[in-house]
Amino acid sequence: MPGICIVGAQWGDEGKGKVVDLVAERADAIVRFQGGNNAGHTIIRDGEVFKFHLIPSGILYPGKRCIIGNGVVIDPGVLTDELDALKARKIDTSGLRISANAHVIMPYHLLLDTAGETKLGKLQIGTTRRGIGPAYADKAARLGIRMQDLLDEKILKKKITAAIDPKRLSLRPYVKDPSLDLQSMTEAYLTYGHRLERHIADTARIVWDALDADKLVIYEGAQGALLDIDHGTYPFVTSSNPIAGAACVGAGVGPKDVNEVWGIAKAYVTRVGSGPFPTELHDAVGEEIRARGGEFGTTTGRARRTGWLDIPALRYASRINGLTSLAITKLDVLSGFEKIKVCTAYSGPDDAAFTDFPYHQSVLHHAKGEYIELDGWTEDIGDCRTAADLPQAARDYLDYIAEAVGVPVVLVGVGPGREQVIWMQDSLPLAEAA
C-alpha cells in the first residue's frame, strides 16, 4: 500500500480533516507531521461535529494508530482538553501516540506571541497567538523543550531555566505573571507528562513498522502550501512547512515512503489573517460565499476572507508539493451562481500581466486577478454521489480545474457531511473502503 500525504493546496481551511477521515478508514496509521493548535480540522460524522486541533483526524476509528509526529509543536493543555472531550463522547483514544521528540509550547511562548503581534501594530501577521512561532524559534535555537522532557523533573527544570534566560528582557512586562513561576511551571508540565506518558513513544518506529508490513500510512498536514514558511507569502505565513516534503522530516520517514500526494483545495479560495490575496472579493458575492460556506475559523472563529479560485496559485502549490491528485471541496457552495469566475493570470503595476505565482512580495502584494467566466448551475448537488449526477456545468468546472492545473481530481465534496462526497474513477479502490 502507498504512503499518502494529504496537504492543503491553498491558504489552509480547505477541508483536509474530512478527506483524511475518509481515507483513514483503510489506513493503519495517520501521522500529523507539522504545525500546532493553530490548525483546526472539522469532521461531521452521523450528524455530530468534531473539531480537532492537535489530534489526527483518524482518531474516530477505534484502534487506529493516530500519531502526532516530531514535527508538531504541542500545547499539552490543549491536547489533554481534546482527549478529555473525546472520552466524554465515548471515543476510544488508546491508539494515540505522541512523538517523544515533539516540541512543547510553554507559557512564555504564548506571552511572547501576543507581545510580538501587539508590537507590530498595523503590520501584524495575523497569528493565532497560540505560541506556535516562538516554540518553533526555540526549537531552531536549541532551547526547546520536548515531550520526553516532561517525564524528567531535573531535566525539565534545567531546560526551562535555560530557555527563559535569554528572554528576560522580552518577558519583563510579564514578570509578575504567575504562569512564569519556575516551580509552578515545572509542576504543571510534569503533571501533563504523567497524564500523557502512556501515549509518548518512538513514533517513527511505529510508522516504519507499518510501512514494512505493507500497511497504508496517511501523512496529515495542517494549514496550506501558501502559508509555508519557505514557499508561502512570507512573512504572512505559518512557522512550519505544511508542504509534502516536510512529511518526511515531521514523521521520520524517507522520500520513498511518500508515494502519493493529494492536494486539497476548495472550489473557491479563503484566507485567514493578513497577507496578499489576489482574488479576494470585497463585495456581496464574497459575503455570500462566506455565509454559504460557513467560512469562520475552526480555531479562532475569525471570519475568513473569500475569493474566486486562483489557478496560478494552485499550479504553484501543485509544483512545490508534487501533487499526484486533487480533492476539490465545497463545490456545493457555488451552486446558484449564474456565472463562476476563475483567475487564470494576474495583472500587476504598470499593467504587467503574468501567469505564474509571483516570487517577489512587492509584486504579489499589488497583483490582481485576471478572470475568465464559466457557466454556473442552479441545482442542489448535495445528494450527488457520482460525477454523472452532477450538472454538466459543475462537471465542466471540475474538468477545467484538472486540465489547468495538470492534476486529476480524485474526490469532490458536495456538502459538509461525511457521506457528501463523490469519488472519481481514479480513486475507486479507496472509495470502496470508505
N, C-alpha and C positions, 0 to 999 in steps of 0.2 A: 504493500500500500504506500501511497505517496505521503510526503510531509507537505501539508498545505498551509501556506502563510496567508492570512486574511488581514488586509490593511485598508485604511481609509485612503481614498484617491482624491480627496478634496481638502477642505479645512476642518475635518472632523465632523462628528454627529451624522455620519452617513447611514447608520443602521447596521454597524458591524456586529453588535451583540446579537441581533436577530439571526443574521447569517451564520455566525459561529454556533448559536444554539441549534440551528437546523443541521449543520454538518456534524456537530459534536455527537449526535446520536450514534453515528457509526465509528467515531474516533475512540481510541484507547486513552489518549492524553491530550489535554488542552493546556497550552502554555501561554500565559500573558508575559510578554517579553520586554516591555518598557513602560515608561510613564508612571503616574501615581494616581492618587484620588482626585486629580484634576480632570480625570476622564469619567464618563458615565455611560453605561450601556443599559438600555431599557429592553426588557423582553416581556411580551404578553403571552401567557400560557393559560389556556382554558379560562379566559376572562380575567385572570389575575395578573397584576402588573408587578414585575420585579425590576428593581434598579440596582445595578452593581457599579461599584467604583474601583474596587481592587480585586475582588474575587472573579476568576474567569467565568465566562458566560456558560460554560458547560456544567456548572455546579448543579443544575436542576435534574441531571441524570444521576441516579444513585450509583455509587461505586466507581464513577469515572475519576480518573486521576486529573484533578484540576490544579495546575501548578502556577505559582507566582514566581517567575524567574528572577535570576540575579540582576537583570537589567531594570527591574522595577524599584522605585523608592516607596517605602511603606510607612504610613502613619498607623502605628499599631492600635491606637484608639479607634480610628475609623474601621480598621479591619475587625477588631473584636465586636464592634457595634454591628457590622454586617453579619458576622457569624451568629450573634445573638438574635438578630432579626430573622435570619433563615431558620434557626432552630425553633423560634416561636411559631413559624409557619410549617413546622414539621418537615423541613428539608434536610436531608442527610448531608452533612458536611465532612464526613470522615475521609473523603477522598482528597481533601485539600492538602497540598504540600507547598511549603514556602522555602525558597532557597535560603540556605544559611548565609549566603554571600549577598543577599539583597540588602540595600542600604535603608536606614531608618530615618524618618522625618522626626526631628526633635522640636521641642517648644521654641527654641531660639530661631529655628528655620522659619516658623510661621511669623514671628515678630519681625525678622529681617525682611521677609517677603512683603509684608504690609508696609513697613517703613520705606522700602525701596520704591514701591509703586507710588506711595504718597509723595515722596521726594521728587518724582518725575513730573508730577502735576499734569499738565495738558499732554505731555509726551508719554503718558502711561502706556505700557504694553498691553494691559488688559489681562493680567494673570488672574488666576482664581484665588490667589493669596492663600494657598494651601501649603506653602513652604517647599514646593517641588524644586524650583530653581536653586534656592540656597542649599538644599540637600544634595543636588547633583554637583553644585560647586564644591561642597565639602568632599564629595567623592573624588572629584578630579584633583583636589588639593591634598588628598590622602589624609583628610581629617574626618572622614566619615565613620559612622557607627553602623555596624551590620547586625543582622538578626541574630547571628551566633553570639554577639557580644552581650545580648540581653540575658544570656544564660550564665554569665560570669560576673559577679558583683565587682571584683577587684579590677578587671579589665574595663568594665563599663565606666566606672568612676574615673579611671585614668584617662580614658578616651574622651569623656565629656569635658574634663578639665582642659585637655589639650585642644579640643575643638573650640571651646568658648574663649580661651585666652586671646587669640588674635582678633576676636570680635568685640572686645570690651568697649572700644570707643563707639562702635555702631550700636551696641546694646545699652549704652549709657542712659538713654531716655526710659529704659525698661528695668533699671537696676533694682527697683522695688517690686517688680512683678514676681509673685510667689512661684510661678512656673519655672523660674530660673534658679531657684534654690537647689544647690548641688545635691544635697541629701534627699530632698523630696523628689527631684527628678530621677535620681538613681533608683529610689524605691519604687516609683511609679513604673519605670521601664523594666525593672526586674519582675514586677508583677505581670506586666504584659508578656515578658519572656516565659514565665511559668505557665501562663494561660495558653500560649501558642506553642509551647515546646513540642507537643506531640505532632504538630504539623511541620516543624522545621526539619529539613532534610537536605541531602545531596541530590538536588533536583535534576541536575544534568545527567547523573547516572540513571535516574528513572526514565528520562527521555531516551537515552541511549539504549536501554533495555527494551523499551517499546519499539524503537526503530529496528533493533536487531531481531526482534520477534515478528517483524513484518506487520506491525500494527500502524494504524493511521494516527498521525500526530498533527494537531492543529496548532499553529503559532498565531496567537491573537495580539494584534497591535491596538494601541489606543491613539486618539487624535487622528491626524491625517497627514498625507505627504507634504502638503503645502505649509504645514506647521513644523516641518523637520528643521532642527537647529542648524544643519548644514545646507540643506537644499530648499528650505522654505523661504517665506517672505520676511527674512531677518531684518530687524530684531523682533518683529511681531510673530514670534514662533514659540513653540514649547521648548523645554530644556533637555529633550532627549531626541532620539532618532526614530520616528514612527514608520520608517520605510522597511521594506522586506530584508535588506541587508543587515539590519540591526537584530533580526530574529536570531541569527547565528550567535551574535555576541550576548544577547539578553537571555538566551535559552541554554547556551553552552553546547551548540552543535556546529558542524561544519557546513559549508555551502552546498555540498552534495546531499545534505539531509533536508533541503527545501526543494521539492520537486515542482510544485505549482504555486503561483502567487495570484490570489484573487483580489482585485481592487473593488472596493465598494464605493459607489457614487450615487447620490440622489439624482432624480430626473431633472433637478434644478440644482442650485448651489446655495449653501448658507455659510455664514461665518459668525463666530462669537468673538467679541473683543475688538481691539483696534487693529489697524493694518490695511493695506491696499486690497481692493476688491473690485476689479474692472467691470464686472457685470451687475454690480449692486443696483437694486431697484429702490428708488426713494418715493414711490408713488403708490396709488391704490392697489395696483397689481401686486407689488411687493407685500403690502399689508394683507392682501387676500391669501397669498401663498403662505405667509406666516400663520395666519389663522387656520387655514385648511390643514396645514402640516403640523400644527401644534409645535411650532418652532420656538421652543423655550428650553434652555439648557437643563440637562438631567442633573448636573452637579450644582450649578449656580442659580438656575431659574431665570437667567438673563434672556431677554428676547434676542433671537438670532437675526442677524442681517440676512436678507434674501436677495437672490438674483437669478437670472437665466443661466442655463447650462453653459459652461465655458469649455469649449473643445480644445483650444491651445493648452490650457492648464491641465486638462485631463490627459492629453497626449504627453505632456511633460511628466505627469505623475506615472503614467504607464512606463515611460522610459527609465526613470530613476528606480522604479520598483521591479522592472522586468515582468510586467503583468502578463499572465497567460490567459486570464479570464476577467470579465467584468460582471458585477452584480449591480443592477440598477434598482434602487429602492424608491418608494413613494411615487411611483408612476401615477397612482390614483389621484394625487394632489392636483395634477394638471388637467384632470377631466373637467370639461365645461369651458375651457378657453377656446375661443374661435380660432385663434392663431397662437402658435408657440414659437418664441424666438430662441435662436441658438447662436451663441457667439462663435464666430469662425476665425476672427482676426481681431487685432487691436489697432486703434489709432492713438498716436502719441503727440507730443509737442510738434508744432510746425506741420501738422497733418501727416506725419510719418506713419506709414502703415507697416505692420509686421504680423506674421502668423505664428511665430514662436513665442513661448512664455519668456518674458524679459528677465535677463540675469541681473540687470543693473537696477538697484532700488529706486533711483530717481526716475527712470523710465517707467517702471512698474507703477509708481505712485500716481503718475499722470496718465496712465493707459486707460482708454475707454473701449468698451466692446463694440465690434462691428458685427452686425447680425444678418442672418437670413431668417425667413419666416416659413414655418411648416404648418400644415393644416392641423388643427386640433380636433377634439372629439367631444361629444356631449354625453356619451353613455357612461353609466356607473360600471366600473370594471372590478369592483371589489369581489365579485363572485367568479371572476375568470380564473381558470386553473390550467389552461393550456394556451399556447401562443395563438392557436386558431380561434380561441374565444375572444381575443382582443379585437377592438375595432381596427379597421385597416390603417387608419391614421396613426394609432398607437404602435402598430407593428412597424409602420414606416419610420416612426420616430426612433424606435429601438434599432432598426436596421441602419439608419443614418449614423447613430452613435457608434455602432460597431465598426462601420466602414471608415468613419472619420478618424477614429482612434486606432484602428487596426487590431482590435482585440475582440474576440467573440463575447457576446452576452450569454451567460450560463444561467442566470437567475434574475427574476424580476419580482419586486414587491408591489402588491396592489392593495395593500391595507396594513393596518398595524398588527393584526392577528398573526399568530404563527402559521396558520394554515393559508393565509392570504399571500401565496407566492405562486409563481409559475416557474417550473424547472424547464429549461430549454433542452433541446435534444442532446447537446454535448455533455450534460451533467446527469443523464438519466440514472446511472448506477448509484450515485449519491442520493438522487431523488427517491429512488425505491426504498432506500434505507430510512429516509426521513418521512 
